[in-house]
Amino acid sequence: MIKTVQLTTPLDDKILETLKIGDKVLISGKIYTARDAAHKRLYELIKNGEELPFDMTGQIIYYTGPAPTPPGKSIGSAGPTTSYRMDKYTLSLLTLGLKATIGKGQRSEEVINSMIRNKAVYFVAIGGAAVVIAKAIKQSKIIAYDELGTEAIRELEVENFPCFVANDIDGNDIFMTEVKKYQK
């Protein structure tokens, strides 16, 4: 049964075990942004045994590159970007305790298997709803790689950030199950 779940970060295994694909999720607390260039840098830090700009344990990374911040707002439009581009970097982040990512599109089988092993989930946000999503972002500050501009890592304070469970900790994949319903 699909349900609406209120989540507060950081996430833990107990709450993630209750989530199933298709569930609507409203996230409150801190989440972090990172796209391609930032992921590459995080990967290099891990490879070199260096400290990351934030502790991954129980955290969520949102794949977005926000538009410039309009006057009086905490952030510009902040829609999701395609997730598979981060797949080659995601495995090492999951082993460090990352519990969820938010983006759009499918994940690789390798990432889904790593999510199962590490009890992590993948949320999808609705592309084209960037302005609505930005309203859920109450504060935004760059915490690493300012020189990357929109691809800098940001810490976001969110309230009722809307998304859906696309992959749960059991490896269920909404992209596979829903497509099968329409292939009959």
NUPA-492267 format. One record per residue (C-alpha): y, z, x; residue number from 1. Coordinates in nm, 2 decimals. Each point is the difference from the previous one (the first is absolute). Last residue first. Layout:
pt Y:Y Z:Z X:X marmi:NUM .
...
% end
This chain:
pt Y:-0.65 Z:-2.08 X:0.06 marmi:184 .
pt Y:0.24 Z:-0.05 X:0.29 marmi:183 .
pt Y:0.28 Z:0.21 X:-0.16 marmi:182 .
pt Y:-0.18 Z:0.34 X:0.02 marmi:181 .
pt Y:-0.11 Z:-0.09 X:0.36 marmi:180 .
pt Y:0.37 Z:-0.02 X:0.11 marmi:179 .
pt Y:0.06 Z:0.35 X:-0.12 marmi:178 .
pt Y:-0.29 Z:0.15 X:0.20 marmi:177 .
pt Y:0.08 Z:-0.18 X:0.32 marmi:176 .
pt Y:0.38 Z:0.06 X:0.02 marmi:175 .
pt Y:-0.04 Z:0.35 X:-0.14 marmi:174 .
pt Y:-0.22 Z:0.09 X:0.31 marmi:173 .
pt Y:-0.24 Z:0.30 X:-0.02 marmi:172 .
pt Y:-0.05 Z:0.13 X:0.35 marmi:171 .
pt Y:-0.10 Z:0.36 X:-0.10 marmi:170 .
pt Y:0.34 Z:0.14 X:0.12 marmi:169 .
pt Y:0.18 Z:-0.22 X:-0.25 marmi:168 .
pt Y:0.14 Z:-0.35 X:0.06 marmi:167 .
pt Y:0.27 Z:-0.15 X:-0.23 marmi:166 .
pt Y:0.15 Z:0.32 X:-0.13 marmi:165 .
pt Y:0.32 Z:-0.08 X:-0.18 marmi:164 .
pt Y:0.37 Z:0.06 X:0.09 marmi:163 .
pt Y:0.32 Z:0.17 X:-0.12 marmi:162 .
pt Y:0.21 Z:0.23 X:0.22 marmi:161 .
pt Y:0.05 Z:0.30 X:-0.23 marmi:160 .
pt Y:0.25 Z:0.16 X:0.24 marmi:159 .
pt Y:0.02 Z:-0.12 X:0.36 marmi:158 .
pt Y:0.15 Z:0.14 X:0.32 marmi:157 .
pt Y:-0.04 Z:-0.29 X:0.25 marmi:156 .
pt Y:-0.05 Z:0.03 X:0.37 marmi:155 .
pt Y:0.08 Z:-0.33 X:0.16 marmi:154 .
pt Y:-0.17 Z:-0.19 X:0.28 marmi:153 .
pt Y:0.21 Z:-0.30 X:0.10 marmi:152 .
pt Y:-0.10 Z:-0.34 X:-0.14 marmi:151 .
pt Y:0.33 Z:-0.04 X:-0.18 marmi:150 .
pt Y:0.18 Z:0.02 X:0.33 marmi:149 .
pt Y:-0.25 Z:0.00 X:0.29 marmi:148 .
pt Y:0.26 Z:0.17 X:0.23 marmi:147 .
pt Y:-0.03 Z:0.32 X:-0.20 marmi:146 .
pt Y:-0.36 Z:0.03 X:0.14 marmi:145 .
pt Y:-0.07 Z:0.35 X:-0.14 marmi:144 .
pt Y:0.11 Z:0.26 X:-0.25 marmi:143 .
pt Y:0.23 Z:-0.21 X:-0.22 marmi:142 .
pt Y:0.11 Z:0.20 X:-0.30 marmi:141 .
pt Y:-0.04 Z:-0.06 X:-0.38 marmi:140 .
pt Y:0.07 Z:0.23 X:-0.29 marmi:139 .
pt Y:-0.07 Z:-0.01 X:-0.38 marmi:138 .
pt Y:-0.24 Z:-0.30 X:-0.01 marmi:137 .
pt Y:-0.12 Z:-0.03 X:-0.36 marmi:136 .
pt Y:0.29 Z:-0.23 X:-0.08 marmi:135 .
pt Y:-0.10 Z:-0.23 X:0.28 marmi:134 .
pt Y:-0.33 Z:-0.06 X:-0.18 marmi:133 .
pt Y:0.19 Z:-0.14 X:-0.30 marmi:132 .
pt Y:0.21 Z:-0.23 X:0.23 marmi:131 .
pt Y:-0.31 Z:-0.12 X:0.18 marmi:130 .
pt Y:-0.19 Z:-0.08 X:-0.32 marmi:129 .
pt Y:-0.07 Z:-0.36 X:0.10 marmi:128 .
pt Y:-0.32 Z:0.11 X:0.18 marmi:127 .
pt Y:-0.17 Z:0.28 X:-0.19 marmi:126 .
pt Y:-0.13 Z:0.28 X:0.22 marmi:125 .
pt Y:-0.36 Z:0.01 X:0.11 marmi:124 .
pt Y:-0.16 Z:0.32 X:0.12 marmi:123 .
pt Y:-0.28 Z:0.02 X:0.26 marmi:122 .
pt Y:-0.21 Z:0.31 X:0.04 marmi:121 .
pt Y:-0.13 Z:0.22 X:0.28 marmi:120 .
pt Y:-0.32 Z:0.21 X:0.04 marmi:119 .
pt Y:-0.03 Z:-0.08 X:0.37 marmi:118 .
pt Y:-0.34 Z:-0.17 X:-0.02 marmi:117 .
pt Y:0.08 Z:-0.17 X:-0.33 marmi:116 .
pt Y:0.34 Z:-0.11 X:0.12 marmi:115 .
pt Y:-0.16 Z:-0.14 X:0.32 marmi:114 .
pt Y:-0.24 Z:-0.21 X:-0.22 marmi:113 .
pt Y:0.30 Z:-0.13 X:-0.20 marmi:112 .
pt Y:0.18 Z:-0.08 X:0.33 marmi:111 .
pt Y:-0.30 Z:-0.20 X:0.13 marmi:110 .
pt Y:-0.04 Z:-0.18 X:-0.33 marmi:109 .
pt Y:0.35 Z:-0.12 X:0.03 marmi:108 .
pt Y:0.27 Z:0.12 X:-0.24 marmi:107 .
pt Y:0.13 Z:-0.19 X:-0.31 marmi:106 .
pt Y:0.35 Z:-0.07 X:-0.11 marmi:105 .
pt Y:0.31 Z:0.22 X:-0.02 marmi:104 .
pt Y:0.11 Z:0.31 X:0.18 marmi:103 .
pt Y:-0.05 Z:0.37 X:0.01 marmi:102 .
pt Y:-0.21 Z:0.18 X:0.26 marmi:101 .
pt Y:-0.19 Z:0.33 X:-0.04 marmi:100 .
pt Y:-0.16 Z:0.29 X:0.18 marmi:99 .
pt Y:0.11 Z:-0.04 X:0.36 marmi:98 .
pt Y:-0.21 Z:0.25 X:0.19 marmi:97 .
pt Y:-0.01 Z:-0.13 X:0.36 marmi:96 .
pt Y:-0.32 Z:-0.21 X:-0.08 marmi:95 .
pt Y:0.20 Z:-0.17 X:-0.27 marmi:94 .
pt Y:0.28 Z:-0.09 X:0.25 marmi:93 .
pt Y:-0.26 Z:-0.16 X:0.23 marmi:92 .
pt Y:-0.14 Z:-0.22 X:-0.28 marmi:91 .
pt Y:0.34 Z:-0.10 X:-0.13 marmi:90 .
pt Y:0.11 Z:-0.21 X:0.31 marmi:89 .
pt Y:-0.22 Z:-0.31 X:-0.06 marmi:88 .
pt Y:0.06 Z:0.03 X:-0.38 marmi:87 .
pt Y:0.38 Z:-0.01 X:0.02 marmi:86 .
pt Y:0.03 Z:-0.37 X:-0.09 marmi:85 .
pt Y:-0.24 Z:0.07 X:-0.28 marmi:84 .
pt Y:0.26 Z:0.20 X:-0.18 marmi:83 .
pt Y:0.24 Z:-0.25 X:-0.14 marmi:82 .
pt Y:0.35 Z:0.15 X:-0.05 marmi:81 .
pt Y:0.10 Z:0.25 X:-0.26 marmi:80 .
pt Y:0.35 Z:0.01 X:-0.15 marmi:79 .
pt Y:0.28 Z:0.21 X:0.12 marmi:78 .
pt Y:0.33 Z:-0.12 X:-0.15 marmi:77 .
pt Y:0.28 Z:0.19 X:0.19 marmi:76 .
pt Y:-0.01 Z:0.37 X:0.09 marmi:75 .
pt Y:0.16 Z:0.33 X:-0.08 marmi:74 .
pt Y:0.27 Z:-0.15 X:-0.21 marmi:73 .
pt Y:0.37 Z:0.06 X:-0.02 marmi:72 .
pt Y:0.10 Z:-0.31 X:0.19 marmi:71 .
pt Y:-0.29 Z:-0.25 X:0.01 marmi:70 .
pt Y:-0.27 Z:0.06 X:0.26 marmi:69 .
pt Y:-0.12 Z:-0.32 X:0.17 marmi:68 .
pt Y:-0.33 Z:-0.13 X:-0.12 marmi:67 .
pt Y:-0.31 Z:0.21 X:0.07 marmi:66 .
pt Y:-0.28 Z:-0.12 X:0.22 marmi:65 .
pt Y:-0.31 Z:0.12 X:-0.18 marmi:64 .
pt Y:-0.36 Z:0.10 X:0.07 marmi:63 .
pt Y:-0.01 Z:0.36 X:-0.12 marmi:62 .
pt Y:-0.19 Z:0.24 X:0.23 marmi:61 .
pt Y:-0.14 Z:0.31 X:-0.17 marmi:60 .
pt Y:-0.07 Z:0.33 X:0.18 marmi:59 .
pt Y:-0.28 Z:0.26 X:0.00 marmi:58 .
pt Y:0.00 Z:0.03 X:0.38 marmi:57 .
pt Y:0.20 Z:-0.29 X:0.15 marmi:56 .
pt Y:0.23 Z:0.23 X:0.20 marmi:55 .
pt Y:0.33 Z:-0.17 X:0.07 marmi:54 .
pt Y:0.16 Z:-0.20 X:0.28 marmi:53 .
pt Y:-0.35 Z:-0.04 X:0.17 marmi:52 .
pt Y:-0.08 Z:0.17 X:0.33 marmi:51 .
pt Y:-0.14 Z:-0.20 X:0.28 marmi:50 .
pt Y:-0.37 Z:-0.06 X:0.08 marmi:49 .
pt Y:0.07 Z:-0.36 X:0.12 marmi:48 .
pt Y:-0.21 Z:-0.16 X:-0.27 marmi:47 .
pt Y:0.16 Z:0.23 X:-0.26 marmi:46 .
pt Y:0.36 Z:-0.09 X:0.12 marmi:45 .
pt Y:-0.09 Z:-0.37 X:0.01 marmi:44 .
pt Y:-0.13 Z:0.02 X:-0.36 marmi:43 .
pt Y:0.32 Z:0.17 X:-0.12 marmi:42 .
pt Y:0.20 Z:-0.28 X:0.17 marmi:41 .
pt Y:-0.21 Z:-0.27 X:-0.18 marmi:40 .
pt Y:0.04 Z:0.18 X:-0.32 marmi:39 .
pt Y:0.38 Z:0.01 X:0.04 marmi:38 .
pt Y:0.01 Z:-0.37 X:0.05 marmi:37 .
pt Y:-0.23 Z:-0.08 X:-0.30 marmi:36 .
pt Y:0.15 Z:0.24 X:-0.26 marmi:35 .
pt Y:0.05 Z:0.37 X:-0.02 marmi:34 .
pt Y:0.14 Z:0.23 X:-0.26 marmi:33 .
pt Y:-0.08 Z:0.37 X:-0.04 marmi:32 .
pt Y:-0.06 Z:0.22 X:-0.30 marmi:31 .
pt Y:0.15 Z:0.34 X:-0.08 marmi:30 .
pt Y:-0.03 Z:0.17 X:-0.33 marmi:29 .
pt Y:-0.08 Z:-0.14 X:-0.35 marmi:28 .
pt Y:-0.25 Z:-0.26 X:-0.09 marmi:27 .
pt Y:-0.07 Z:-0.13 X:-0.35 marmi:26 .
pt Y:-0.34 Z:-0.16 X:-0.02 marmi:25 .
pt Y:-0.15 Z:-0.22 X:-0.26 marmi:24 .
pt Y:-0.38 Z:-0.01 X:0.02 marmi:23 .
pt Y:-0.14 Z:-0.35 X:0.02 marmi:22 .
pt Y:-0.26 Z:0.09 X:0.27 marmi:21 .
pt Y:-0.10 Z:0.36 X:-0.02 marmi:20 .
pt Y:0.17 Z:0.32 X:0.12 marmi:19 .
pt Y:-0.17 Z:0.34 X:-0.02 marmi:18 .
pt Y:-0.13 Z:0.00 X:0.36 marmi:17 .
pt Y:0.35 Z:-0.06 X:0.12 marmi:16 .
pt Y:0.12 Z:0.33 X:-0.14 marmi:15 .
pt Y:-0.27 Z:0.20 X:0.19 marmi:14 .
pt Y:0.03 Z:-0.21 X:0.32 marmi:13 .
pt Y:0.36 Z:0.10 X:0.06 marmi:12 .
pt Y:0.34 Z:-0.17 X:-0.04 marmi:11 .
pt Y:0.32 Z:0.11 X:0.16 marmi:10 .
pt Y:0.16 Z:-0.08 X:-0.23 marmi:9 .
pt Y:0.02 Z:0.07 X:-0.37 marmi:8 .
pt Y:-0.20 Z:-0.21 X:-0.25 marmi:7 .
pt Y:0.04 Z:-0.02 X:-0.37 marmi:6 .
pt Y:-0.29 Z:-0.19 X:-0.16 marmi:5 .
pt Y:0.00 Z:-0.24 X:-0.29 marmi:4 .
pt Y:-0.35 Z:-0.08 X:-0.14 marmi:3 .
pt Y:-0.24 Z:-0.28 X:-0.02 marmi:2 .
pt Y:-0.34 Z:0.10 X:-0.14 marmi:1 .
% end
